[in-house]
Amino acid sequence: METCEVLVVGGGPAGSTCAGKLVQAGLDVLLLDKETFPREKLCAGWITPAVFAALELDAEEYRQGRVLQDISGFRTGLIGGAEIVTDYGAIVSYGVRRYEFDHYLLQRSRICRQLGQTVTTLDWKDGWWLVNKHIRARLLVGAGGHFCPVARLLGASIGHEEVVAAQATEYAMSPAEEQQCSVRPDTPVLFFCRDMKGYGWMFRKGNWLNIGLGRRDTHSLSRHTSDFCRFIEQQGGLPGGLTGRLRGHTYRLYGGEGRRRCVGDGALLIGDAAGVANPDSGEGILPSLESALLAAEVIVAANGDYRRDNLEPYAERLKSHFGSSNPSLSPSQVSSQISCYLGTKLLSNSWFTRHIVLNRWFLRR
Ligand SMILES: Cc1cc2nc3c(=O)[nH]c(=O)nc-3n(C[C@H](O)[C@H](O)[C@H](O)COP(=O)(O)OP(=O)(O)OC[C@H]3O[C@@H](n4cnc5c(N)ncnc54)[C@H](O)[C@@H]3O)c2cc1C
């Protein structure tokens, strides 16, 4: 029987960050992930400088031997419509490859006890969690993404929740494809669906191309993705085509209907498992890190007594950090009719695009 104080389920940005902080505080932590790292993760890999600040990490240190694409502008508009180019003249964001980024964070967190193992069973016995019938833990930290087993344990009705559904792919372009691709690496493409329920993106990071589309309405995802890809192809942005490359994934945005319960006796949720992604842009990496850091503080302060009352401050801090409402003029707040109107009228306006769409929704400046 293996024993630990805290068992972290999932080694993505949330899990590795929380586990790293707990190890630093001297706790005995075991991290389980069903994958062995480095692993592929479906994601655009767009991050803001705030991610490096949250990680107390120097971007230049990260850049050594890894892909870190500087971003200084965006091409935006409605799918099929005219575009606006917003140039900031300075770095406002970065592109990373999750394959490298998540592996780097896991290694940096210096967790000695890690296992490539899927968590399949969680039972409560004699004051301990019994995980997969052979690991004992006092506290479970659920960082296993949207389908995390700890979220299920805390009552999440996975499959019946409001989610964002996305299809995406990332692949290395051939030298010929790189030459033909009309999208500049420092100026990615963000084009919205006409009903403003989602958007497609195309990022270049070195010779890697990442393209996808996410929507709050899951029903016609493939049609919207095809429309977007065709549009980009017509503009010369997608030289090799995408046949068979797209994969799908769902996750929760913060503040939607029926929020997940994030705290229970001897258990809490962080990252996508808690559903903390930004409701306007779908950005999930920074909120995952922030929730992980908040959770680690509360766990350390609980000083070994992980009853729900002692973990409840985490739920309160999540609420005060992420708030209960979204910024005004946010597409997640207004009705679909107003959204359509906003989309058609305002996305062709340079001021609105720079100050509201980019600065407020995406860059949170
Ligand atoms: C298509 C797409 C594009 C996105 N683009 C962006 C973007 O550009 N920028 C951004 O900020 N966010 C983006 N996001 C959101 C972002 O990917 C997530 O918010 C982020 O990965 C959440 O981190 P996490 O650590 O909570 O979970 P994850 O990164 O999902 O990590 C969870 C880990 O748990 C493991 N796991 C799951 N179940 C089990 C189990 N039963 N047992 C053991 N291990 C388990 C998994 O293998 C995985 O490694 C995107 C999401 C999608 C779907």
The ligand as an SDF file (V2000), in Angstrom:
LIG
                    3D

 53 58  0  0  0  0  0  0  0  0999 V2000
   -9.0700   23.4300  -28.3300 C   0  0  0  0  0  0  0  0  0  0  0  0
   -8.6890   24.1660  -27.0890 C   0  0  0  0  0  0  0  0  0  0  0  0
   -7.8960   25.3110  -27.1940 C   0  0  0  0  0  0  0  0  0  0  0  0
   -7.5210   26.0110  -26.0400 C   0  0  0  0  0  0  0  0  0  0  0  0
   -6.7030   27.0840  -26.1920 N   0  0  0  0  0  0  0  0  0  0  0  0
   -6.2820   27.7540  -25.0890 C   0  0  0  0  0  0  0  0  0  0  0  0
   -5.3580   28.8220  -25.2140 C   0  0  0  0  0  0  0  0  0  0  0  0
   -4.9070   29.1620  -26.2970 O   0  0  0  0  0  0  0  0  0  0  0  0
   -4.9660   29.4710  -24.0930 N   0  0  0  0  0  0  0  0  0  0  0  0
   -5.4380   29.1150  -22.8530 C   0  0  0  0  0  0  0  0  0  0  0  0
   -5.0700   29.7620  -21.8500 O   0  0  0  0  0  0  0  0  0  0  0  0
   -6.3030   28.0810  -22.7020 N   0  0  0  0  0  0  0  0  0  0  0  0
   -6.7220   27.3770  -23.7750 C   0  0  0  0  0  0  0  0  0  0  0  0
   -7.5410   26.2930  -23.6390 N   0  0  0  0  0  0  0  0  0  0  0  0
   -7.9360   25.8710  -22.2830 C   0  0  0  0  0  0  0  0  0  0  0  0
   -6.7550   25.1420  -21.6040 C   0  0  0  0  0  0  0  0  0  0  0  0
   -6.2710   24.1230  -22.4480 O   0  0  0  0  0  0  0  0  0  0  0  0
   -7.2050   24.5230  -20.2840 C   0  0  0  0  0  0  0  0  0  0  0  0
   -7.9360   25.4760  -19.5490 O   0  0  0  0  0  0  0  0  0  0  0  0
   -5.9970   24.0580  -19.4470 C   0  0  0  0  0  0  0  0  0  0  0  0
   -5.3210   23.0130  -20.0830 O   0  0  0  0  0  0  0  0  0  0  0  0
   -6.4600   23.5860  -18.0710 C   0  0  0  0  0  0  0  0  0  0  0  0
   -5.3680   23.0510  -17.3590 O   0  0  0  0  0  0  0  0  0  0  0  0
   -5.5800   21.9080  -16.2760 P   0  0  0  0  0  0  0  0  0  0  0  0
   -4.2510   21.6650  -15.6670 O   0  0  0  0  0  0  0  0  0  0  0  0
   -6.7260   22.2510  -15.4080 O   0  0  0  0  0  0  0  0  0  0  0  0
   -6.0570   20.6330  -17.1050 O   0  0  0  0  0  0  0  0  0  0  0  0
   -5.3230   19.8170  -18.2540 P   0  0  0  0  0  0  0  0  0  0  0  0
   -4.2750   20.6160  -18.8910 O   0  0  0  0  0  0  0  0  0  0  0  0
   -6.4300   19.2880  -19.1030 O   0  0  0  0  0  0  0  0  0  0  0  0
   -4.6170   18.6200  -17.4970 O   0  0  0  0  0  0  0  0  0  0  0  0
   -5.3750   17.5880  -16.9330 C   0  0  0  0  0  0  0  0  0  0  0  0
   -4.4870   16.3620  -16.7980 C   0  0  0  0  0  0  0  0  0  0  0  0
   -5.2140   15.3660  -16.0650 O   0  0  0  0  0  0  0  0  0  0  0  0
   -4.9540   14.1050  -16.6040 C   0  0  0  0  0  0  0  0  0  0  0  0
   -6.0790   13.2200  -16.2680 N   0  0  0  0  0  0  0  0  0  0  0  0
   -7.3550   13.3300  -16.6730 C   0  0  0  0  0  0  0  0  0  0  0  0
   -8.1130   12.3470  -16.1390 N   0  0  0  0  0  0  0  0  0  0  0  0
   -7.2690   11.6020  -15.3710 C   0  0  0  0  0  0  0  0  0  0  0  0
   -7.4520   10.4290  -14.5670 C   0  0  0  0  0  0  0  0  0  0  0  0
   -8.6510    9.8370  -14.4330 N   0  0  0  0  0  0  0  0  0  0  0  0
   -6.3870    9.9320  -13.9320 N   0  0  0  0  0  0  0  0  0  0  0  0
   -5.1560   10.5120  -14.0470 C   0  0  0  0  0  0  0  0  0  0  0  0
   -4.9450   11.6090  -14.8020 N   0  0  0  0  0  0  0  0  0  0  0  0
   -5.9840   12.1620  -15.4450 C   0  0  0  0  0  0  0  0  0  0  0  0
   -4.8020   14.3580  -18.0980 C   0  0  0  0  0  0  0  0  0  0  0  0
   -4.0260   13.3570  -18.7310 O   0  0  0  0  0  0  0  0  0  0  0  0
   -4.1260   15.7370  -18.1300 C   0  0  0  0  0  0  0  0  0  0  0  0
   -2.7200   15.6290  -18.2590 O   0  0  0  0  0  0  0  0  0  0  0  0
   -7.9510   25.5740  -24.7650 C   0  0  0  0  0  0  0  0  0  0  0  0
   -8.7290   24.4290  -24.6600 C   0  0  0  0  0  0  0  0  0  0  0  0
   -9.0990   23.7230  -25.8010 C   0  0  0  0  0  0  0  0  0  0  0  0
   -9.9340   22.5060  -25.6710 C   0  0  0  0  0  0  0  0  0  0  0  0
  1  2  1  0
  2  3  1  0
  2 52  2  0
  3  4  2  0
  4  5  1  0
  4 50  1  0
  5  6  2  0
  6  7  1  0
  6 13  1  0
  7  8  2  0
  7  9  1  0
  9 10  1  0
 10 11  2  0
 10 12  1  0
 12 13  2  0
 13 14  1  0
 14 15  1  0
 14 50  1  0
 15 16  1  0
 16 17  1  0
 16 18  1  0
 18 19  1  0
 18 20  1  0
 20 21  1  0
 20 22  1  0
 22 23  1  0
 23 24  1  0
 24 25  2  0
 24 26  1  0
 24 27  1  0
 27 28  1  0
 28 29  2  0
 28 30  1  0
 28 31  1  0
 31 32  1  0
 32 33  1  0
 33 34  1  0
 33 48  1  0
 34 35  1  0
 35 36  1  0
 35 46  1  0
 36 37  1  0
 36 45  1  0
 37 38  2  0
 38 39  1  0
 39 40  1  0
 39 45  2  0
 40 41  1  0
 40 42  2  0
 42 43  1  0
 43 44  2  0
 44 45  1  0
 46 47  1  0
 46 48  1  0
 48 49  1  0
 50 51  2  0
 51 52  1  0
 52 53  1  0
M  END
$$$$
